[in-house]
Amino acid sequence: MNPLRRYLSGVLIAAVCVLSFACQSENKLNDTAKNSDTTVKVYGPYILERLPVTKGVKMGNPIQLALGPKGLLYAANQTGEVYTLHDSDDDGLEDSTALYCNVTDYALRSPVGFASRGDTVFIGTAQQVRAFIDLNNDNRADTSWVFFDKIPNSEHPYEWTSGMRFGPGGWLYVALTTDSWNAGAAADPLGLRGSIIKISPNEKKYEILARGIRSVPGMDFNEAGDLFFTDNEGGGNPTEELNRLEPGAFYGHNKKKYPADSAHVRKPDFDLISEVAPSSIEFNRTENSFGGTKGDLFVSYYGPGERWTRGALSRVVVKRKPDNTYEFTEYTIADIPKLSDLAFGKDGNLYASHHGQADYWYNAVYSDQGGFYKITFDPKSKASANYTRPKQEKTFSKDAVAMGKQLFAEAGCLGCHQVDGKTELIGPNLKDVAKNFSREEILEEILYPSKRIKPSMGGLRVTKKGGQVLLGRAINTDEQGIDFMVIGNQMVRIRKSEIEKIENEKRSLMFENMLVAMTEDKRQALLDYLVSLSREAVVNNQ
């Protein structure tokens, strides 16, 4: 064959290969699009698919998802299993799992935190941060050791080690949730609960960077090296917060525990609004386009309590100004129920773990609950990347709101609830209650107060050694005692040495049948008033 013919033949073969690959890629995209989850409302140019994970480790309410060694996605169940996700048939969707480790083998629980360095995986549990490594390359850890064990542990299901990220110098940044909601809080002589710390690469040193945090499930560094973290609303936090780490700062929660730090409270950089209970954040790196979102922050939301259809995914455009301050704009991407974590995969697409139904302590009381979603940018979509969920206008008449306010007082609601967004009574403050619940959900909470009880608002029955019984809820706790709010909004101090036993109340402290004697018109006026407390509500003079 002469050189020209050989050249043309090579070009033809290359062209056929390229065409074949393009057809295969197009078919894979079309096949993938067929797996899109049409039950989820998506805003903007994205395709959302539920991963068909049917083989391997059974899902038990996934609480963690991250990109780890070998470019694999690592996930963890609330029941203790840590596993990797795999695409066994190479169709672009992970469909199987392989067990990496199980933290219950080490008497640990709640593997919420995850970070990796090289081939080593670091798992944050309620009791310690433990390192794992797969030495024989079979995708299962065969060696492990304790990396950090100074975490005060009291077996409370909300006391997690979360938001783990490696930062400058190889230090591991870790958030430790507050213990203020725990009537049986463990001794904390180092003051680690409710703080963000960093741990040295050699495991021998740690530093407390900030205090006054409540519940920080998500932390991440941006390209400028600033560490951002979320903190959940409640217990003195009036909003769902996005904060930037300022070493030495106090972030406002549990001032009594840190009186020396709480003189100056650092305000949130931004109030997140797409849903309630942000559960994870993930910056999109500048080398990954993902539909033109380089440098943007993605936020997952768990949604309120046992509202199994609630939850969301949002994108926050983060702009760094010349004076090193930031501007933020949030767009809702999708309404996805009960998201627990986010991760960008090695393919540049965004993945999310879905927690599924559980009890209020996140325990898997149902079998095979939860799963995973894959979110891809759809270049064929005509939707704008800045499109967001349409706001529902909330407009009420002045007379209806006035009647509802009067009914709120007459029904005795003011005896347990304030509406100023600040004052803490035995019941939750109802300012912006319509941000957390729909009108129908608010009515259900009133009619059936014991159906869903927010853990931080749960009642306690404290029996003192002399036989006296107190009913109320814990506002703050420390090694010596409990600040306990009893019926009537009276705060009492109970020394732990006085306590015989503490029991969780199975029923709400709120009275049942409060609206039995109220006409439908009056019920609707009461709801008008409660919904009008939202910052978005408009009250007209009609």
Secondary structure, DSSP 8 states (H G I E B T S, - for coil): --HHHHHHHHHHHHHHHHHHHHHHHHHHHHHHHHTB-TTSEE-SSEEEEE----BSS--S-EEEEEE-GGG-EEEEETTSEEEEEE-TT-SSS--EEEEEEEGGGGT-----EEEEETTEEEEE-SS-EEEEE-SSSSSS--EEEEEE--------TT--EEEEEE-GGG-EEEEE---TT-TT----TT--TTEEEEE-TTSS-EEEEEE--S----EEE-TTS-EEEEE-SBTTB-SEEEEE--TT-B-SS-TTT-TTTTTSB---SEEE-SSSSEEEEEE--TT--TTT-TT-EEEEE--STT-TT--EEEEEEEEE-TTS-EEEEEEEEEE-TTEEEEEE-TTS-EEEEE--S--TT----STT--EEEEEEE-TT--S-TT--------EEEHHHHHHHHHHHHHTTGGGT---SSS---SS---TTHHHHS-HHHHHHHHH-TTTS--GGG--EEEEETTS-EEEEEEEEE-SSEEEEEETTTEEEEEEGGGEEEEEE-SS-SS-S-TTTTS-HHHHHHHHHHHHHTSTT-EEE--
